[in-house]
Amino acid sequence: MNLYAISVQNEPDYAHEWTWWTPQEILRFMRENAGSINARVIAPESFQYLKNLSDPILNDPQALANMDILGTHLYGTQVSQFPYPLFKQKGAGKDLWMTEVYYPNSDNNSADRWPEALDVSQHIHNAMVEGDFQAYVWWYIRRSYGPMKEDGTISKRGYNMAHFSKFVRPGYVRIDATKNPNANVYVSAYKGDNKVVIVAINKSNTGVNQNFVLQNGSASNVSRWITSSSSNLQPGTNLTVSGNHFWAHLPAQSVTTFVVNR
């Protein structure tokens, strides 16, 4: 089996009894041993993106050279802790992955709660926009609180995830977008395959008419898909682009993905 990457330890800062590593132990392993692993190395995979585990690796040239992917989980991590200035300063050429989370809770049979499921798309938005992560990995896919319910059907949480995963494909890159153009509206944008993908989340109790302005090029047409309390990734009517912008209605408590063909 050809492994793409291997993690040094899952959540080394979570359980003293069975997975505990100190920051010094991880640093020593990364410096002295990780270079002999015949695969990309993921480290340190803190359960809560605690920087006391990863700062020493970033500040040690040899340990940093032996790390390919800085991985972390986001259990209980506040959005204010998503940005990582030291990684931006010293992590050139390294990937930044969010390798495990469920959100916003693991309550039984909670996967279809609405509008709570919108928290999933907002969490992915924050991971991409505030955290600059290049991967977002859910915990168990098939769970009563997961993207797929125990009967194998896609849940509301799953449809929220699909607004990103179905359209933002491998090789796409995130591009600048006004992240909060209106109260309770959150927008991110990505490009690839001569397309621009825009994901817009409206968490307010009323609909919003939103103007989207496209920079650096024209567009031929815009298609869209909507998830709300009454719809699941439902195709909407195509939109007309006038000059370099288009208007779209964002229903109350909904997420919409726009695909702009250029």
C-alpha positions in Angstrom: 0.0 0.0 0.0 1.3 3.4 -1.0 0.5 5.8 1.9 0.1 9.5 1.0 0.8 10.6 4.5 1.0 9.3 8.0 0.4 11.1 11.3 2.9 10.9 14.2 0.1 10.7 16.8 -3.6 11.3 16.9 -4.5 14.0 19.5 -1.3 13.8 21.6 -2.7 16.4 23.9 -6.0 14.8 24.7 -5.7 11.7 27.0 -2.9 11.3 29.5 -3.6 7.6 29.8 -3.1 6.4 26.2 -2.0 9.1 23.6 -0.2 11.7 25.6 3.0 13.3 24.2 4.6 16.4 25.6 5.5 19.2 23.1 9.2 18.3 23.8 8.6 14.7 22.9 7.0 15.5 19.7 9.7 18.0 18.8 12.4 15.4 19.4 10.6 12.8 17.3 10.1 15.3 14.5 13.7 16.3 14.6 15.4 12.9 15.1 13.0 10.3 13.6 10.4 11.7 11.3 12.8 12.1 8.4 13.1 8.3 8.1 9.4 7.9 7.5 8.8 6.9 3.9 5.6 9.0 3.4 4.6 12.6 4.0 4.5 13.3 7.7 1.5 15.0 9.4 2.0 16.6 12.8 1.1 17.3 15.5 -2.7 16.9 15.3 -3.7 18.7 18.5 -7.3 18.0 19.4 -8.0 21.7 19.8 -5.4 23.5 17.6 -3.3 24.3 20.6 -0.2 26.0 19.3 2.1 24.9 22.1 2.5 21.6 20.2 3.1 23.1 16.8 5.1 26.3 17.6 8.2 24.3 18.6 8.1 22.4 15.3 7.8 25.6 13.3 10.6 27.2 15.2 13.0 24.3 14.7 14.5 24.1 11.2 15.2 20.4 11.2 11.8 19.4 12.7 10.1 21.7 10.2 12.0 20.2 7.3 10.7 16.7 8.4 7.0 17.9 8.5 5.0 18.0 5.3 1.6 18.7 6.7 0.6 20.6 9.8 -2.5 18.8 10.9 -5.0 19.7 13.6 -8.4 19.0 15.0 -10.9 21.8 15.9 -12.8 20.4 18.8 -13.9 23.3 20.9 -11.6 25.7 19.1 -12.8 29.3 18.9 -12.8 31.0 15.5 -10.5 33.6 16.9 -7.9 30.8 17.3 -8.2 29.7 13.6 -5.6 32.1 12.2 -2.0 31.0 12.7 0.5 33.8 12.0 3.5 31.7 12.8 2.6 29.1 10.2 2.2 31.9 7.6 5.6 33.2 8.6 7.5 29.9 8.6 5.3 27.2 6.9 6.1 28.0 3.3 5.8 24.9 1.2 3.9 23.0 3.9 0.2 22.1 3.8 -2.3 23.0 6.6 -5.0 20.4 7.1 -8.0 20.2 9.5 -7.9 16.5 9.9 -10.9 15.8 12.2 -14.0 17.4 13.7 -17.7 17.1 14.1 -19.7 20.2 14.5 -21.7 21.7 16.3 -22.4 18.7 18.5 -22.8 14.9 18.6 -26.3 14.8 20.0 -28.2 11.7 19.0 -30.4 12.2 15.8 -29.3 15.8 15.4 -28.1 15.6 11.8 -31.4 17.1 10.4 -32.0 19.8 12.9 -32.6 23.1 11.2 -31.3 25.8 11.2 -28.6 24.2 13.4 -27.3 22.3 10.4 -26.3 25.6 8.9 -23.6 25.8 11.5 -21.7 23.1 9.5 -21.4 25.3 6.4 -20.4 28.3 8.5 -17.8 26.2 10.3 -16.3 25.1 7.0 -16.5 28.7 5.8 -14.5 29.8 8.9 -12.0 27.0 8.5 -11.3 28.1 4.9 -11.5 31.9 5.3 -10.2 32.5 8.8 -8.0 29.4 9.2 -6.7 29.1 5.6 -7.0 25.3 5.8 -6.5 23.3 2.7 -8.5 20.3 3.9 -11.5 19.8 6.1 -12.1 16.2 7.3 -15.3 15.1 9.2 -15.1 12.5 12.0 -17.5 9.6 11.3 -19.4 10.1 8.1 -22.2 7.7 9.0 -23.7 8.7 12.4 -26.9 10.0 13.7 -25.2 13.4 13.9 -23.1 13.1 10.8 -23.3 14.0 7.0 -24.9 10.6 6.5 -27.5 9.2 8.8 -27.6 5.6 10.1 -30.0 4.6 7.4 -27.5 5.7 4.7 -29.4 8.8 3.6 -27.7 12.2 3.4 -28.6 14.5 6.3 -29.0 18.3 6.4 -25.5 18.5 7.8 -24.3 16.5 4.9 -26.0 18.7 2.3 -24.4 21.7 4.0 -21.0 20.0 3.5 -21.9 19.2 -0.1 -22.2 22.8 -0.9 -18.4 22.9 -0.6 -17.3 19.3 -1.4 -19.4 18.7 -4.5 -18.3 21.9 -6.2 -14.9 22.9 -4.8 -12.8 20.1 -6.3 -9.2 18.9 -5.9 -6.9 21.5 -7.3 -9.2 24.4 -6.8 -7.9 27.4 -4.8 -9.6 29.9 -2.6 -9.7 33.4 -3.9 -10.5 36.7 -2.2 -14.1 37.5 -1.5 -15.9 39.9 0.9 -16.4 37.4 3.7 -19.3 39.2 5.5 -21.0 41.5 2.9 -24.2 41.8 4.9 -25.3 41.0 8.5 -25.4 37.2 9.0 -24.2 36.6 5.4 -20.9 34.7 4.9 -19.3 34.3 1.5 -16.2 32.5 0.2 -15.0 31.8 -3.3 -12.8 29.3 -5.2 -11.6 28.9 -8.7 -10.6 26.0 -10.9 -11.4 24.4 -14.3 -12.3 27.8 -15.7 -15.0 28.2 -13.1 -15.5 30.3 -10.0 -17.5 28.7 -7.1 -19.1 31.0 -4.6 -20.6 29.6 -1.4 -23.0 32.1 0.3 -24.6 31.4 3.7 -27.5 33.4 5.0 -28.1 32.8 8.7 -30.6 35.6 9.1 -34.3 35.1 9.5 -35.1 37.0 6.4 -34.1 36.7 2.8 -31.2 38.9 1.4 -30.8 40.2 -2.1 -27.0 40.1 -2.6 -24.9 41.7 -5.3 -21.9 39.6 -6.5 -19.2 41.5 -8.3 -16.7 39.5 -10.4 -13.1 40.7 -10.7 -10.6 40.0 -13.5 -12.7 38.6 -16.2 -16.2 38.1 -17.5 -18.7 35.3 -17.0 -21.0 33.5 -19.4 -23.6 32.2 -17.0 -24.2 31.4 -13.3 -25.9 28.3 -12.0 -26.9 27.7 -8.4 -28.0 25.2 -5.8 -29.8 25.9 -2.6 -30.3 24.1 0.7 -32.9 25.5 3.1 -35.4 24.2 5.6 -37.4 22.8 2.7 -34.8 22.0 0.1 -31.6 19.9 -0.2 -29.1 21.0 -2.8 -31.9 22.0 -5.1 -31.0 23.5 -8.4 -32.2 27.1 -8.9 -32.8 29.0 -12.1 -29.7 30.3 -13.9 -28.8 33.9 -13.3 -28.0 36.7 -15.7 -24.6 38.3 -15.5 -24.7 42.1 -16.3 -21.3 43.4 -17.0 -19.2 41.9 -14.2 -21.9 41.3 -11.6 -25.1 39.5 -10.8 -27.8 39.8 -8.2 -29.1 36.7 -6.3 -31.7 36.2 -3.6 -30.4 34.3 -0.6 -33.4 32.7 1.2 -33.7 33.0 4.9 -31.5 30.5 6.8 -30.0 28.9 3.7 -26.8 28.1 1.9 -26.4 28.6 -1.8 -23.6 27.6 -4.1 -23.1 29.5 -7.3 -21.0 28.1 -10.2 -19.8 30.8 -12.5 -18.6 29.6 -15.9 -15.9 31.9 -17.4 
